[in-house]
Amino acid sequence: MTDLETMPVIDVDTDVDQETETGEPTNAHIVKAKPGENGTAIVLEARVMGTPIEALCGFVWVPSKDPKQLPVCQKCKDIYAMYKDFSDNVNRDTPAD
């Protein structure tokens, strides 16, 4: 008997909440950016190069249209608000030198 025969089989679905949109996005998304990166610059580069980018909510797309005419994704807004609240609390709790 090999180790493979004694190992239990586990079925793990890691993308339970992921939504899939095809074609153009139906919402404007907030771009996931690292500290020091500019979201507008990330979108512009992706638009010019045709590369996909990721939103805070996990949606991945290649931007091609002006998102100002679309409603903002509620998941992105909620995540951004939570991040902002956390960041503001961290900044307030820091002692002044």
N, C-alpha and C positions, 0 to 999 in steps of 0.2 A: 504494500500500500504506500503510495507517495503522499507527500504533503498536500498536493493539489486535491487529492481525493478527500482529505479530512477538513479542508478549509470550507467554511460556510459561504454560501453565495448571498450577497447582499445587493439588492437593487436600490440604488440611490438616484433620485431625481433632483438635481441641483437647480434646475431652472423652473421651479414651480410657478413663480410670480412673473416671469418674463413675458412681456407682451411683444408681439411681432407685428410690425407694420410693413407693408410693401408699398413701393412707389414713394411719393412725396409724403413727408410727415404731415399729420393733421393738427399737430400742436407745435409751438415753438418750444425748444428745449434749452435748458441752461447747460452750457458746456462744462464738462469736468476738466479742471485745470489744476496744475500743481502750483505750490506757492511760488510767487514771482512771475507766473505766466499770465498772459493777457488773453481772456476768452475771445475777444474780438479778433485778435491776431491769429488765434488757433482756427477760428471759423474761416477767416480770409485765406489762410494757407491751404486748408482742406478744400475750399471752394476752387482755388486756382489749380492745385495739384490733383484734385479728384480723389483724395484719400478720405476714408471714413473717420469720424470722430465719435466720442461717447458722451452722452448726457449724464447728469447726476443720477437720473432714474435708471440708467443702464441701457437706454435706447441708443443704437448705433446707426449712423446714417452718413451719407455724403451730402453736404449742404449744396443747394443749387439755387434757392429762391430766397427772397427777403422774408424773414420770419416775423417781421413787424405786423403783418396782416393776419397772423394766426394767434389763437389764444395760447397762453403759456401753460405748459404741462403742469398739472396740479402736483404730481409726485415730485417734479423738479423743484417747484416752489416750496413744498413742505420740507424737503431735504435742505434746501438753501436756508430757509428760516431757522431750522434746527441748528445748522452749522453756525449761522450768524449769532444766534442766541448764545450758543456755547462759547464762541470766540469773544463776544462782549463780556460774558461772565468771567472768562479767564483774564481779560485785560483789566477788569475792575478789581479783581482779587490780587493783582500784582502790586506789591508795596512800592511806593515812590522812593527813589534814591535821593 
